[in-house]
Amino acid sequence: LAGSGIALGAHGEILADDRLRTSLADVYAVGDCASFPSARYGERLLVHHWDNALQGPRTVAANILGETPAVYDPVPYFWSEQFGRFVQYAGHHAAADRMVWRGDPAGPSWTVCWLREERLVALLAVGRPRDLAQGRRLIEAGRHMDSEALSEPARPLKDATAD
Ligand SMILES: Cc1cc2nc3c(=O)[nH]c(=O)nc-3n(C[C@H](O)[C@H](O)[C@H](O)COP(=O)(O)OP(=O)(O)OC[C@H]3O[C@@H](n4cnc5c(N)ncnc54)[C@H](O)[C@@H]3O)c2cc1C
């Protein structure tokens, strides 16, 4: 892309805007090759995961076809299988100020949650898909959490809110 007129970032990635437009008119960028500014996390994100490559094109299609601008600001998500364990992560925890464990990380299934100013910003769930599903919605909604309740693995994550 060098010399194309499309602005590139420090990692050689395409610098897309919040509608996934590049600096060249009518050219959009999605997936591994593009970073985008996230209002949710207050920084530009470069996400190298399958879900990002799946969701971005919906925003691009909406912006090409629609009259109302569609903004791309997802809660990033990935899953993987590692050593027979189902591992899922949602969010972005670079600016988190607190970490709360749900369960024993030496055991087969546990979750770790990251909070910023008592709001859930990210979680990693190992063998606990229900935590991931509920946590992802709580992150999207920006809910305040009760960290004491959050640390009890038997309590559903959605019942550990503080507001
Ligand atoms: C080993 C590995 C394991 C992974 N595991 C996971 C995982 O467990 N979970 C997860 O969420 N994500 C995982 N990922 C990341 C995930 O695969 C990527 O985020 C996703 O495939 C990105 O999709 P994309 O369409 O943006 O890019 P790509 O899938 O890389 O597609 C880009 C396409 O562009 C083509 N291309 C490149 N240059 C040119 C050119 N000049 N002209 C024409 N075509 C070109 C390439 O051949 C390729 O087909 C993994 C990646 C790797 C490499």
The ligand as a MOL file (V3000), in Angstrom:
LIG
                    3D

  0  0  0     0  0            999 V3000
M  V30 BEGIN CTAB
M  V30 COUNTS 53 58 0 0 0
M  V30 BEGIN ATOM
M  V30 1 C -1.8930 -19.7790 13.3480 0
M  V30 2 C -3.0400 -18.8470 13.6260 0
M  V30 3 C -3.9720 -19.1670 14.6030 0
M  V30 4 C -5.0380 -18.3150 14.8510 0
M  V30 5 N -5.9270 -18.6550 15.8350 0
M  V30 6 C -6.9650 -17.8580 16.0780 0
M  V30 7 C -7.9250 -18.2170 17.0600 0
M  V30 8 O -7.8180 -19.2620 17.7010 0
M  V30 9 N -8.9700 -17.3830 17.2760 0
M  V30 10 C -9.1270 -16.2170 16.5740 0
M  V30 11 O -10.1220 -15.4960 16.7910 0
M  V30 12 N -8.2210 -15.8430 15.6320 0
M  V30 13 C -7.1590 -16.6310 15.3690 0
M  V30 14 N -6.2390 -16.2810 14.4240 0
M  V30 15 C -6.4120 -14.9810 13.7460 0
M  V30 16 C -7.4160 -15.0500 12.6040 0
M  V30 17 O -7.1210 -16.1400 11.7510 0
M  V30 18 C -7.3380 -13.7310 11.8250 0
M  V30 19 O -7.6050 -12.6560 12.7090 0
M  V30 20 C -8.3260 -13.6610 10.6700 0
M  V30 21 O -8.1320 -14.7280 9.7580 0
M  V30 22 C -8.1770 -12.3350 9.9200 0
M  V30 23 O -8.9920 -12.3280 8.7690 0
M  V30 24 P -8.6880 -11.3020 7.6110 0
M  V30 25 O -9.7410 -11.5690 6.5760 0
M  V30 26 O -8.5620 -9.9160 8.1660 0
M  V30 27 O -7.2420 -11.6620 7.0770 0
M  V30 28 P -6.7220 -13.0120 6.4130 0
M  V30 29 O -7.5360 -14.1940 6.8600 0
M  V30 30 O -5.2330 -13.0290 6.6440 0
M  V30 31 O -7.0290 -12.8030 4.8670 0
M  V30 32 C -6.2600 -11.9210 4.0670 0
M  V30 33 C -6.2460 -12.4990 2.6540 0
M  V30 34 O -5.6250 -11.5400 1.7940 0
M  V30 35 C -4.7620 -12.2370 0.9190 0
M  V30 36 N -3.7640 -11.2820 0.4480 0
M  V30 37 C -2.6920 -10.7560 1.1030 0
M  V30 38 N -2.0090 -9.9010 0.3280 0
M  V30 39 C -2.6520 -9.8710 -0.8570 0
M  V30 40 C -2.4500 -9.1870 -2.0810 0
M  V30 41 N -1.4170 -8.3370 -2.2150 0
M  V30 42 N -3.3220 -9.3860 -3.0850 0
M  V30 43 C -4.3710 -10.2220 -2.9570 0
M  V30 44 N -4.6240 -10.9160 -1.8130 0
M  V30 45 C -3.7800 -10.7440 -0.7870 0
M  V30 46 C -4.1860 -13.3670 1.7710 0
M  V30 47 O -3.7040 -14.4090 0.9540 0
M  V30 48 C -5.4350 -13.7840 2.5570 0
M  V30 49 O -6.2070 -14.7540 1.8840 0
M  V30 50 C -5.1700 -17.1170 14.1320 0
M  V30 51 C -4.2310 -16.7930 13.1480 0
M  V30 52 C -3.1770 -17.6380 12.9000 0
M  V30 53 C -2.1720 -17.2700 11.8330 0
M  V30 END ATOM
M  V30 BEGIN BOND
M  V30 1 1 1 2
M  V30 2 1 2 3
M  V30 3 2 2 52
M  V30 4 2 3 4
M  V30 5 1 4 5
M  V30 6 1 4 50
M  V30 7 2 5 6
M  V30 8 1 6 7
M  V30 9 1 6 13
M  V30 10 2 7 8
M  V30 11 1 7 9
M  V30 12 1 9 10
M  V30 13 2 10 11
M  V30 14 1 10 12
M  V30 15 2 12 13
M  V30 16 1 13 14
M  V30 17 1 14 15
M  V30 18 1 14 50
M  V30 19 1 15 16
M  V30 20 1 16 17
M  V30 21 1 16 18
M  V30 22 1 18 19
M  V30 23 1 18 20
M  V30 24 1 20 21
M  V30 25 1 20 22
M  V30 26 1 22 23
M  V30 27 1 23 24
M  V30 28 2 24 25
M  V30 29 1 24 26
M  V30 30 1 24 27
M  V30 31 1 27 28
M  V30 32 2 28 29
M  V30 33 1 28 30
M  V30 34 1 28 31
M  V30 35 1 31 32
M  V30 36 1 32 33
M  V30 37 1 33 34
M  V30 38 1 33 48
M  V30 39 1 34 35
M  V30 40 1 35 36
M  V30 41 1 35 46
M  V30 42 1 36 37
M  V30 43 1 36 45
M  V30 44 2 37 38
M  V30 45 1 38 39
M  V30 46 1 39 40
M  V30 47 2 39 45
M  V30 48 1 40 41
M  V30 49 2 40 42
M  V30 50 1 42 43
M  V30 51 2 43 44
M  V30 52 1 44 45
M  V30 53 1 46 47
M  V30 54 1 46 48
M  V30 55 1 48 49
M  V30 56 2 50 51
M  V30 57 1 51 52
M  V30 58 1 52 53
M  V30 END BOND
M  V30 END CTAB
M  END
